[in-house]
Amino acid sequence: MGRPPRTPAGRTDRTDRTGATPTATPEPVTVEGEPDVDVYLPDNTVAPGEDRRLVVQVANGGTVDDEGLDTPPEGQDAVTTARDVRVELEDGDAPVTVDTAETALGDLAAGTVAEAGFDVRVDEDADPGVYDLEVTVEYDYTEEITDDDSDREFERDTFDVELVVTEDGRFRVTDVDADLRAGETGPVEIELRNVGEADLRDATVTVRSPNADLRLGGDSAEATRSVGDWDDGDRETIAVDATLAADAAEQRYPLEPPCGTPTRTATE
């Protein structure tokens, strides 16, 4: 019986029993990244005494470092997604009360924006000016993943966003000229006096009807008119179309005290 062939010196026989040559084991692939969270408050103007819902936008511009490899989207998402996002708004130095507690947004993928709404009450005696609100964002994320492991992290970021308090226009109704019968539509002229403490610029006035039988500006409970520049103590007259329901009773229909919003106030 012959002997099996010997392997020549300096050579290693790597053929397994099946006759196949095993492939080399690939090196573990590591993908690193993190969310990059920022916040914005696009509609940030309020007036003294106003109740408002402020909407904070939360954006994620997450980044990934995959050592130059062409990592599939699911791998990138794994390290750039902010998970279980929670947002809290605090008053900072602003003259407001925040009535909404922490808001949960769920997961926020890279390249996306989510919104968190917060109900606030502006102090009646709030001084006009620019203030800072404080926004805190908490979330979890996976900082690093390999073929068989991942590294979970927790992040807490705090941001300042600007809140602008304008001079609230205060007006007094000095005269109303209207004569409507049931089922009619016609003009209502309202004379107002600026009883605030500032000259207003680019002011608008909103009047409201608390009675469903009296509709303003078509079929609405309120109507807004532009007044423009309005000095302290001066009178202005606005006109709105009003419609009285066909079955409305013959009586006086009040309009709620008007409120106004200036775009800006005079600096002198």
C-alpha positions in Angstrom: 0.0 0.0 0.0 1.4 3.4 -1.0 2.1 6.3 1.3 0.0 9.5 1.0 1.8 12.3 -0.8 3.9 14.5 1.4 3.6 18.3 1.5 6.6 19.9 0.1 8.7 21.9 2.6 7.7 25.5 3.0 4.1 24.9 1.9 1.0 24.5 4.1 -1.8 22.4 2.8 -5.0 24.4 3.5 -7.4 22.0 1.7 -10.1 20.8 4.0 -11.7 17.4 3.9 -14.3 18.5 1.4 -11.6 19.6 -1.0 -12.7 23.3 -0.7 -10.3 26.1 0.2 -11.7 28.2 3.2 -12.0 31.9 2.7 -10.4 34.5 4.9 -12.5 35.8 7.9 -13.5 39.4 7.2 -12.5 42.1 9.6 -15.3 43.4 11.8 -16.9 46.6 10.4 -17.4 49.5 12.8 -19.8 52.3 12.1 -19.7 55.4 14.3 -22.1 58.4 14.3 -24.4 60.5 16.3 -27.5 62.7 16.0 -26.9 66.5 15.6 -30.0 68.1 17.2 -31.0 71.8 17.0 -34.1 73.7 17.8 -36.0 76.6 16.3 -39.0 78.8 17.3 -40.2 80.4 13.9 -43.3 82.1 15.3 -41.9 83.8 18.3 -43.9 87.1 18.7 -46.4 87.5 21.5 -48.3 90.3 23.2 -48.9 91.1 27.0 -51.8 89.1 28.4 -51.9 86.8 25.4 -52.5 83.0 25.6 -50.5 81.3 22.9 -49.4 77.9 21.6 -45.7 78.1 20.8 -44.4 75.5 18.3 -40.8 74.4 18.8 -39.2 72.7 15.8 -36.6 70.0 16.5 -34.2 69.1 13.7 -31.7 66.3 13.4 -28.7 66.7 11.1 -27.0 63.5 12.2 -23.6 62.5 10.9 -21.9 59.2 10.3 -18.2 58.0 10.2 -18.0 54.6 8.5 -14.2 54.7 7.7 -14.9 55.3 4.0 -17.0 52.3 3.6 -20.3 52.3 1.7 -22.5 51.7 4.7 -26.1 50.7 3.8 -28.9 53.1 4.9 -29.9 50.9 7.8 -26.4 51.1 9.2 -26.4 54.9 9.0 -29.8 55.2 10.5 -28.7 53.1 13.4 -26.1 55.6 14.6 -27.8 58.9 13.5 -31.3 58.4 14.7 -32.3 60.2 18.0 -34.6 57.8 19.8 -37.3 58.4 22.4 -36.9 62.2 22.0 -38.4 64.3 24.8 -38.7 68.1 24.7 -39.3 70.6 27.6 -39.8 74.3 27.4 -39.0 76.6 30.4 -39.6 80.3 30.8 -36.0 81.3 31.1 -36.0 85.1 31.6 -39.2 85.6 29.7 -42.4 87.0 31.4 -44.5 83.9 30.6 -45.9 80.9 32.2 -45.5 77.5 30.4 -48.5 75.3 31.0 -47.4 72.3 28.9 -45.2 69.6 30.5 -42.5 67.6 28.7 -43.5 66.5 25.2 -42.5 63.2 23.7 -41.7 63.1 20.0 -40.6 59.5 19.5 -37.7 58.7 17.2 -36.2 61.4 15.0 -34.2 60.2 12.0 -31.4 62.3 10.5 -32.6 64.9 8.0 -36.0 65.2 9.6 -37.8 67.8 11.6 -40.5 67.3 14.3 -42.7 69.8 16.2 -43.5 70.1 19.8 -46.3 72.5 20.9 -46.4 74.3 24.3 -49.2 76.4 25.7 -47.9 79.6 27.3 -49.5 82.6 29.1 -47.9 86.0 28.7 -47.9 88.2 31.8 -50.4 91.1 31.6 -47.7 93.6 32.6 -45.0 92.1 30.4 -42.5 94.7 29.2 -41.9 94.8 25.4 -38.5 93.3 24.5 -36.5 90.3 23.5 -36.3 87.4 26.0 -34.8 83.9 26.1 -36.8 80.7 26.5 -35.0 77.5 27.5 -35.5 74.3 25.5 -34.2 71.0 26.8 -34.0 68.0 24.5 -33.3 64.5 25.8 -32.8 61.4 23.7 -31.0 58.1 23.4 -28.9 57.0 20.4 -26.4 54.3 19.3 -23.0 55.8 19.1 -21.2 52.8 17.6 -22.2 49.5 16.0 -20.1 46.5 15.0 -21.1 43.2 13.5 -22.1 41.8 16.8 -22.3 44.7 19.3 -23.6 48.2 19.8 -23.0 51.1 22.1 -26.1 52.9 23.5 -25.8 56.5 24.8 -28.0 59.2 26.4 -27.8 62.8 25.5 -29.3 66.0 27.1 -29.0 69.3 25.2 -30.2 72.7 26.3 -30.8 75.6 23.9 -32.0 79.2 24.1 -34.6 80.5 21.7 -35.7 84.1 21.4 -39.2 85.3 22.4 -40.3 88.8 21.3 -42.9 90.6 23.4 -44.5 93.5 21.5 -46.3 96.5 22.8 -49.9 95.4 23.1 -52.3 97.9 21.6 -55.1 98.9 24.1 -58.2 100.5 22.7 -61.5 101.9 23.9 -64.6 101.9 21.8 -65.9 105.5 21.6 -68.7 105.0 19.0 -70.5 102.4 17.0 -72.6 103.1 13.9 -74.8 100.2 12.7 -78.4 99.6 11.8 -79.1 96.0 10.8 -82.3 94.0 10.7 -82.7 90.2 10.9 -81.4 88.6 7.7 -79.5 91.7 6.5 -75.8 92.3 5.8 -74.3 95.7 6.1 -71.4 97.8 7.4 -70.6 98.4 11.0 -68.4 101.4 11.8 -66.5 101.4 15.0 -64.6 104.4 16.4 -61.7 103.5 18.6 -59.2 105.4 20.8 -55.7 104.3 21.4 -55.4 104.3 25.2 -52.1 102.5 25.4 -48.9 104.1 26.5 -47.1 104.0 23.1 -47.5 105.2 19.6 -48.2 102.2 17.4 -46.8 101.4 14.0 -48.4 99.0 11.5 -51.2 98.2 14.0 -54.0 95.9 13.3 -57.3 95.6 15.2 -59.5 92.5 15.7 -63.1 92.7 16.8 -65.1 89.7 17.8 -68.8 88.8 18.0 -69.7 86.5 21.0 -73.2 85.9 19.6 -73.5 83.3 16.8 -76.4 85.3 15.3 -74.1 88.1 14.4 -71.3 87.1 12.0 -68.5 89.4 10.9 -66.6 89.6 7.6 -68.8 87.0 5.9 -69.3 84.0 8.2 -66.8 84.5 11.0 -66.9 85.3 14.6 -64.1 87.9 14.2 -62.8 90.4 11.7 -59.3 92.1 11.5 -58.6 95.4 10.0 -55.3 97.3 9.5 -55.0 100.7 11.0 -51.4 101.6 10.3 -49.6 104.3 12.4 -51.6 105.2 15.4 -50.4 107.7 18.0 -51.3 107.5 21.7 -54.7 109.2 22.4 -55.7 109.4 18.7 -59.0 108.0 17.4 -59.4 105.7 14.4 -62.5 104.3 12.7 -62.7 100.8 11.2 -65.5 99.3 9.1 -66.5 95.7 9.0 -69.3 93.9 7.2 -71.8 92.2 9.5 -74.6 89.7 8.9 -77.5 89.2 11.2 -79.2 85.8 11.1 -82.7 85.7 9.6 -84.2 84.4 12.9 -82.2 86.8 15.1 -84.1 88.5 17.9 -84.4 92.3 17.8 -81.9 93.4 20.4 -78.5 94.9 20.9 -75.6 92.7 19.9 -72.3 93.5 21.6 -68.9 93.2 20.1 -66.1 92.0 22.5 -63.6 94.6 23.4 -61.2 94.8 20.5 -57.6 93.7 20.8 -54.7 95.0 18.7 -51.3 93.8 17.6 -48.7 96.3 16.4 -45.9 95.0 14.2 -43.7 97.4 16.1 -43.9 100.4 18.4 -42.5 103.9 18.0 -39.0 104.2 19.4 -39.6 107.8 20.6 
